[in-house]
Amino acid sequence: MSESGAVWLVIVVALAGANLPFLLQRPLVLLPRSEAGAPPGRVLGRWLESLLYFLVFYLVLRGAYQTIGTALVMASDPGSRLLFLGRILGYGLSFGALLAFPGWRDRHRTAAGKSFAVRLLEVILIYLAVGVLGLALEYNMGSRFPQTWEFYAITGSLFVVLGYPGFVFRYLLKRSKAPRKRAQASEKSSG
């Protein structure tokens, strides 16, 4: 993959990833939420599920860094380029499945909405995933430069700026309440 292609791939993935927590109401991370009247053993189970989820999250990021960063890509061989793109696609699919799992697990619950703190945590975790993709691509090209705190401050700020359209959609855009009332009335009449 060329340097400009890798840069554009990271930018497109960052743009989609920065807006995802604001556009979706379903949770993207598995957090230990307490339920009213839940037995104490269930609360401990939620914490263990959450810890296991973050362990799998870490292992997926580490595996992606290893498989993408150490892949041998020959510029003249279409097979090696296809294999490399397949590894990137495999990382994207495994990370997408990891983000979809909490929403799938809570699919039978009523959607209470996510707080801003949960959305911020999701943005940070997606920033880490996009950063791992960028570092792996840079490592694969053979020119991995040392990053200091300034690099992370700038890329984190850029990631937040890329997420601004989703933030505007979720928190600043005025929506009319008439369509919601009509939808609620049609649900009551059909149910």
Secondary structure, DSSP 8 states (H G I E B T S, - for coil): --HHHHHHHHHHHHHHHHHHHHH--S-SS------TT--HHHHHHHHHHHHHHHHHHHHHHHHHHHHHHT----TT-HHHHHHHHHHHHHHHHHHHHHHHHHHHHTTTS------HHHHHHHHHHHHHHHHHHHHHHHHHHT------HHHHHHHHHHHHHHTHHHHIIIIIS---SHHHHHHHHHHHHH-
